[in-house]
Amino acid sequence: MGRDSATPSGAAPEHGAQHKYSYTTITGVFLQSEASTIADGFDYAATNFGLISRSYPSDRADDSASTQWQRFARHVSALQDDARQAQTDTSCVTYKVLLMGRHGEGDHNVAEAFYGTPAWNCYWGQQDGNGTVVWADARLTPTGEAQAQKAHRFWAGQLADQKQPAPERYYTSPLTRCLQTASITFGGLALPLPHPFVPTVKEFLREDVSTHTCDRRSSRSALHAGFPTVLFEDGFAETDPLWTGTTAESPAATDARSRALLDNVFATDDATWISFTSHSGEITSLLRVLGHRAFPLSTGQIIPVLVRAERFTESNRDGRLPSSTAWHEADTCDAPPVTSERTKGCVCEPTAPVASAHVGQAQT
């Protein structure tokens, strides 16, 4: 491994986060939070988003005609009401349902599978493409578009048949594959008039930052040109403030960024039902911060989490990543490697000098 380095100086702030929170995942609600549920092959669309069929203290005598989602929604409302009544100057609890979706398959996913993960990590991931396919700020493949269309159809059925509450707020990663996924998934749905699909782009909702060019976002101007109806959070920079091409986040740095994101959302957004469109590594980090069990998602999959957040009085006024959170560097080849065997890792051509850059491990 290479040396540690500080967070990039241009790290974007999460504006408006005035407090810090302690997060807890409420179990016994969704299958994905239960230790007995096998993550491999789990499909949200075959399981009613994983919502467990059960009773709640808020159930009514006439609930035989209510769907499980209607009953769950009343349960969440009851939790919110109880928390508001118990609020004091030193204690404040709130609940949110986070519906976190991973983007559909991207060109970078196909390229990594083609070259093999070690070769991808130590050379190909640092290229913009291979002359045939471009994977810098990767776009969805036709398979990825179909996965997002599947989510669109499923949401349409959930809203109409299950009476599932629609998200009240939509947040997305600034990487193009997530903006595409969110637009296909939610665009054109019969959504409640007070909560239309107008997503806000959040810098900190992005994938683990590695040296891979698929983790480098496009400029704000380019994103606006491609997705003219989206909103950008306050302070969203014209150029990518985090991707350097030579340094990368450690898991601790990613978790610090994820916590700053959550603190900002919980401090500034009073919505209860919230959609995040993000990435494998970032959702994995969010689940860690939320105290949720590990539950890896394949491309296009979605995981809901009922979150209890207790606010601290400690101020986090600018929301920047802690300066003590180290990023790091490592070695890569400057030409395609000799081998891509997982046990050998990055084996460069004997005559090729080794350049200093991060070897990213997370799927994006």
C-alpha positions as CSV (number, residue, x, y, z in Angstrom):
1,M,0.0,0.0,0.0
2,G,1.1,3.6,-0.6
3,R,1.2,6.4,1.7
4,D,-1.8,8.0,3.4
5,S,-2.8,11.5,2.3
6,A,-5.3,14.0,3.5
7,T,-8.8,14.5,2.1
8,P,-8.7,16.5,-1.1
9,S,-8.7,20.2,-0.2
10,G,-11.7,20.8,-2.5
11,A,-14.1,18.5,-0.7
12,A,-17.5,19.8,-1.0
13,P,-19.4,20.8,2.1
14,E,-22.8,19.4,3.0
15,H,-24.4,22.8,3.7
16,G,-26.9,23.3,6.4
17,A,-26.0,20.3,8.6
18,Q,-26.2,21.9,12.1
19,H,-26.3,18.7,14.2
20,K,-25.0,15.2,14.4
21,Y,-27.1,12.1,14.9
22,S,-26.9,8.6,16.2
23,Y,-28.5,6.2,13.8
24,T,-30.3,2.9,14.4
25,T,-31.9,0.6,11.9
26,I,-35.3,-0.7,13.1
27,T,-35.4,-4.4,12.5
28,G,-38.4,-6.7,12.2
29,V,-39.8,-4.6,9.4
30,F,-37.9,-5.5,6.2
31,L,-36.5,-8.9,5.3
32,Q,-33.2,-7.4,4.3
33,S,-32.4,-6.3,7.9
34,E,-33.0,-9.9,9.2
35,A,-30.0,-12.1,9.7
36,S,-31.9,-15.1,8.4
37,T,-32.4,-13.5,4.9
38,I,-29.9,-14.5,2.3
39,A,-28.6,-11.5,0.4
40,D,-27.4,-13.3,-2.7
41,G,-30.1,-13.3,-5.3
42,F,-32.6,-11.4,-3.2
43,D,-35.0,-9.4,-5.4
44,Y,-37.0,-6.5,-4.1
45,A,-39.6,-6.9,-6.9
46,A,-40.4,-10.5,-5.9
47,T,-40.8,-9.7,-2.2
48,N,-42.9,-6.5,-1.9
49,F,-39.7,-4.5,-1.3
50,G,-39.0,-7.0,1.5
51,L,-41.8,-5.7,3.7
52,I,-42.6,-8.3,6.4
53,S,-46.2,-9.2,6.8
54,R,-46.9,-8.5,10.4
55,S,-49.2,-6.5,12.8
56,Y,-48.4,-3.1,14.4
57,P,-49.6,-1.4,17.5
58,S,-51.2,1.2,15.2
59,D,-53.4,-1.3,13.4
60,R,-57.1,-0.7,13.3
61,A,-60.0,-3.0,13.8
62,D,-61.1,-2.4,10.2
63,D,-57.6,-3.1,8.7
64,S,-58.7,-6.2,6.8
65,A,-59.1,-4.0,3.7
66,S,-55.7,-2.2,4.1
67,T,-52.5,-3.3,2.4
68,Q,-49.4,-4.1,4.3
69,W,-47.9,-0.9,3.1
70,Q,-50.8,1.2,4.3
71,R,-50.5,-0.4,7.7
72,F,-46.7,0.1,7.8
73,A,-47.2,3.8,6.8
74,R,-49.6,4.3,9.7
75,H,-47.0,2.6,12.0
76,V,-44.3,5.1,10.8
77,S,-46.6,8.0,11.4
78,A,-47.4,6.8,14.9
79,L,-43.6,6.5,15.6
80,Q,-43.2,10.1,14.4
81,D,-46.0,11.4,16.5
82,D,-44.7,9.7,19.6
83,A,-41.2,11.0,19.0
84,R,-42.5,14.6,18.6
85,Q,-44.5,14.4,21.8
86,A,-41.4,13.1,23.7
87,Q,-39.1,15.8,22.3
88,T,-37.2,17.9,24.8
89,D,-34.5,20.6,24.5
90,T,-31.8,17.9,24.9
91,S,-33.5,14.9,23.2
92,C,-34.9,14.8,19.6
93,V,-35.7,11.6,17.8
94,T,-37.0,11.3,14.2
95,Y,-37.8,8.5,11.8
96,K,-37.3,8.2,8.1
97,V,-37.8,5.4,5.5
98,L,-34.8,5.4,3.1
99,L,-35.4,3.6,-0.2
100,M,-31.8,3.2,-1.5
101,G,-31.4,2.0,-5.1
102,R,-28.2,1.0,-6.9
103,H,-27.9,2.2,-10.4
104,G,-28.4,-0.2,-13.3
105,E,-25.6,-2.0,-15.0
106,G,-23.0,0.5,-16.5
107,D,-20.4,0.2,-19.2
108,H,-17.7,0.1,-16.4
109,N,-19.4,-3.0,-14.9
110,V,-19.1,-4.8,-18.2
111,A,-15.5,-3.7,-18.7
112,E,-14.5,-4.9,-15.3
113,A,-16.1,-8.3,-15.9
114,F,-14.3,-8.5,-19.3
115,Y,-10.8,-7.6,-18.1
116,G,-11.1,-9.2,-14.6
117,T,-11.0,-7.2,-11.3
118,P,-7.2,-7.2,-10.7
119,A,-6.5,-6.0,-14.3
120,W,-9.3,-3.4,-14.0
121,N,-8.0,-2.1,-10.7
122,C,-4.3,-1.8,-11.7
123,Y,-4.7,-0.5,-15.2
124,W,-8.0,-0.4,-17.2
125,G,-10.0,1.3,-14.5
126,Q,-7.7,4.3,-14.8
127,Q,-8.3,4.7,-18.5
128,D,-11.3,6.7,-20.0
129,G,-12.1,3.7,-22.2
130,N,-10.5,1.2,-24.6
131,G,-11.1,2.9,-27.9
132,T,-14.5,1.2,-28.4
133,V,-16.3,1.9,-25.1
134,V,-16.0,4.9,-22.9
135,W,-16.5,4.2,-19.1
136,A,-15.4,7.6,-17.7
137,D,-18.5,8.7,-15.7
138,A,-20.0,5.6,-17.1
139,R,-23.4,5.4,-18.8
140,L,-26.0,2.7,-18.5
141,T,-25.8,-0.3,-20.8
142,P,-29.1,-1.6,-22.4
143,T,-29.2,-4.1,-19.6
144,G,-28.9,-1.3,-17.1
145,E,-31.7,0.6,-18.7
146,A,-33.9,-2.5,-18.6
147,Q,-33.2,-2.8,-14.9
148,A,-34.3,0.8,-14.3
149,Q,-37.4,0.1,-16.4
150,K,-38.2,-2.9,-14.2
151,A,-38.0,-0.6,-11.2
152,H,-40.3,1.8,-13.0
153,R,-42.9,-0.9,-13.6
154,F,-42.6,-2.2,-10.1
155,W,-43.1,1.3,-8.5
156,A,-46.2,1.9,-10.8
157,G,-47.7,-1.3,-9.4
158,Q,-46.8,-0.5,-5.8
159,L,-48.3,2.9,-6.0
160,A,-51.5,1.7,-7.6
161,D,-52.1,-1.7,-6.0
162,Q,-50.2,-1.7,-2.7
163,K,-50.9,1.9,-1.9
164,Q,-47.2,2.3,-1.0
165,P,-46.3,5.8,-0.1
166,A,-44.3,7.5,-2.8
167,P,-41.0,9.2,-1.9
168,E,-41.5,12.7,-0.7
169,R,-38.0,13.6,-1.7
170,Y,-35.5,12.3,-4.3
171,Y,-31.7,12.5,-4.0
172,T,-29.2,11.2,-6.5
173,S,-25.5,10.7,-6.9
174,P,-23.8,13.2,-9.3
175,L,-22.6,10.4,-11.5
176,T,-24.4,10.0,-14.8
177,R,-25.5,6.4,-14.4
178,C,-27.4,7.3,-11.2
179,L,-29.1,10.3,-12.9
180,Q,-30.1,8.0,-15.7
181,T,-31.4,5.3,-13.4
182,A,-33.4,7.7,-11.3
183,S,-34.9,9.4,-14.4
184,I,-36.0,6.1,-15.9
185,T,-37.3,4.7,-12.6
186,F,-39.4,7.6,-11.4
187,G,-40.0,9.7,-14.6
188,G,-43.6,9.5,-15.7
189,L,-45.0,7.8,-12.6
190,A,-48.4,8.8,-11.2
191,L,-46.9,10.6,-8.2
192,P,-48.7,12.8,-5.7
193,L,-48.9,16.4,-6.8
194,P,-47.2,17.8,-3.7
195,H,-44.1,15.5,-4.3
196,P,-43.2,15.4,-8.0
197,F,-40.0,13.7,-9.2
198,V,-37.5,16.6,-9.0
199,P,-34.3,15.0,-7.8
200,T,-31.5,16.9,-6.0
201,V,-27.9,16.0,-6.8
202,K,-25.8,15.4,-3.7
203,E,-22.0,15.4,-4.0
204,F,-21.6,13.1,-1.0
205,L,-24.1,10.4,-2.3
206,R,-21.5,9.3,-4.9
207,E,-19.5,6.1,-5.1
208,D,-16.3,5.3,-3.1
209,V,-13.8,7.7,-4.7
210,S,-11.0,5.7,-6.3
211,T,-8.6,6.4,-9.2
212,H,-11.1,4.7,-11.6
213,T,-12.4,7.2,-14.1
214,C,-15.9,5.8,-13.7
215,D,-15.8,7.5,-10.3
216,R,-15.0,11.0,-11.8
217,R,-18.2,13.0,-12.3
218,S,-18.9,15.3,-15.2
219,S,-19.0,19.1,-14.8
220,R,-22.1,20.7,-13.3
221,S,-22.7,22.3,-16.7
222,A,-22.6,19.0,-18.5
223,L,-24.9,17.4,-15.9
224,H,-27.4,20.3,-16.2
225,A,-27.3,20.0,-20.0
226,G,-28.1,16.2,-19.8
227,F,-30.6,16.5,-17.0
228,P,-32.1,20.0,-17.1
229,T,-34.8,19.4,-14.6
230,V,-32.6,18.3,-11.7
231,L,-31.7,20.5,-8.8
232,F,-28.2,20.9,-7.4
233,E,-27.5,21.2,-3.7
234,D,-26.1,24.5,-2.4
235,G,-22.4,24.7,-3.0
236,F,-22.3,22.1,-5.8
237,A,-19.0,22.8,-7.7
238,E,-18.6,23.1,-11.4
239,T,-15.8,20.6,-11.5
240,D,-15.3,17.4,-9.4
241,P,-13.8,18.4,-6.0
242,L,-13.1,14.9,-4.8
243,W,-11.6,12.9,-7.7
244,T,-7.8,13.3,-8.1
245,G,-6.8,10.3,-10.1
246,T,-4.1,9.4,-7.6
247,T,-5.7,9.3,-4.2
248,A,-8.7,7.4,-2.9
249,E,-11.0,7.1,0.1
250,S,-10.4,4.5,2.8
251,P,-13.5,2.8,4.2
252,A,-13.3,5.2,7.2
253,A,-13.2,8.2,4.9
254,T,-16.2,6.9,2.9
255,D,-18.1,6.3,6.2
256,A,-17.3,9.9,7.3
257,R,-18.7,11.2,4.1
258,S,-21.8,9.0,4.4
259,R,-22.4,10.2,7.9
260,A,-22.0,13.9,6.8
261,L,-24.6,13.2,4.1
262,L,-27.1,11.6,6.5
263,D,-26.6,14.4,9.1
264,N,-27.3,17.0,6.4
265,V,-30.5,15.2,5.2
266,F,-31.8,14.6,8.6
267,A,-31.1,18.1,9.8
268,T,-32.5,19.9,6.7
269,D,-35.3,17.7,5.3
270,D,-38.5,17.1,7.1
271,A,-39.7,14.4,4.6
272,T,-40.2,10.9,6.0
273,W,-40.1,8.9,2.8
274,I,-36.9,9.5,0.9
275,S,-35.3,8.0,-2.2
276,F,-31.5,7.7,-2.6
277,T,-30.2,6.6,-6.0
278,S,-26.5,5.7,-5.5
279,H,-23.9,2.9,-5.8
280,S,-22.8,-0.4,-4.4
281,G,-19.9,1.0,-2.3
282,E,-21.8,4.0,-1.1
283,I,-24.9,2.1,-0.1
284,T,-22.7,-0.4,1.7
285,S,-21.2,2.5,3.6
286,L,-24.6,4.0,4.4
287,L,-25.8,0.7,5.8
288,R,-22.7,0.5,8.1
289,V,-23.4,4.0,9.4
290,L,-27.0,3.2,9.9
291,G,-26.2,0.0,11.9
292,H,-27.7,-2.2,9.3
293,R,-26.4,-5.7,8.5
294,A,-24.2,-6.0,5.4
295,F,-26.5,-6.5,2.4
296,P,-24.7,-6.2,-0.9
297,L,-26.9,-5.1,-3.9
298,S,-26.5,-6.2,-7.5
299,T,-27.0,-3.6,-10.2
300,G,-30.6,-2.2,-10.3
301,Q,-31.6,-3.6,-6.8
302,I,-33.2,-1.5,-4.1
303,I,-33.1,-1.8,-0.3
304,P,-35.5,0.0,2.1
305,V,-34.5,0.9,5.7
306,L,-36.5,2.3,8.6
307,V,-34.2,4.6,10.4
308,R,-34.4,6.0,13.9
309,A,-32.1,9.1,14.4
310,E,-31.4,10.8,17.7
311,R,-30.0,14.3,17.4
312,F,-27.0,15.5,19.4
313,T,-26.5,19.2,20.3
314,E,-22.9,19.1,19.0
315,S,-22.6,21.5,16.1
316,N,-21.2,20.4,12.7
317,R,-21.6,23.7,11.0
318,D,-19.8,23.3,7.7
319,G,-20.3,19.6,7.3
320,R,-16.9,19.1,5.7
321,L,-15.1,15.8,5.9
322,P,-12.9,15.6,9.0
323,S,-9.3,16.6,8.0
324,S,-7.9,13.7,10.0
325,T,-9.7,11.2,7.8
326,A,-6.8,9.9,5.6
327,W,-7.0,8.9,1.9
328,H,-4.4,6.7,0.5
329,E,-2.3,5.8,-2.6
330,A,-1.1,2.5,-4.0
331,D,0.7,1.1,-7.1
332,T,-0.7,0.4,-10.5
333,C,0.8,-0.6,-13.9
334,D,1.3,2.0,-16.7
335,A,0.4,-0.7,-19.2
336,P,-2.0,-3.7,-19.3
337,P,-0.8,-6.1,-16.6
338,V,0.7,-9.6,-17.3
339,T,-2.0,-11.3,-15.2
340,S,-5.4,-10.6,-13.7
341,E,-5.4,-13.5,-11.2
342,R,-7.0,-12.6,-7.9
343,T,-4.3,-14.4,-5.9
344,K,-1.4,-12.6,-7.7
345,G,-3.1,-9.2,-8.0
346,C,-1.4,-6.6,-10.1
347,V,1.6,-8.1,-12.0
348,C,3.0,-5.5,-14.4
349,E,5.1,-6.0,-17.5
350,P,8.7,-6.4,-16.4
351,T,9.8,-3.4,-18.4
352,A,7.0,-1.1,-17.3
353,P,7.7,1.4,-14.5
354,V,5.2,1.4,-11.7
355,A,3.2,4.6,-11.2
356,S,1.7,5.6,-7.8
357,A,-2.1,5.5,-7.8
358,H,-4.8,3.9,-5.8
359,V,-6.0,0.4,-6.5
360,G,-9.8,0.6,-5.8
361,Q,-11.5,-2.5,-4.7
362,A,-15.2,-1.6,-4.5
363,Q,-17.6,-2.4,-7.3
364,T,-19.2,0.8,-8.6
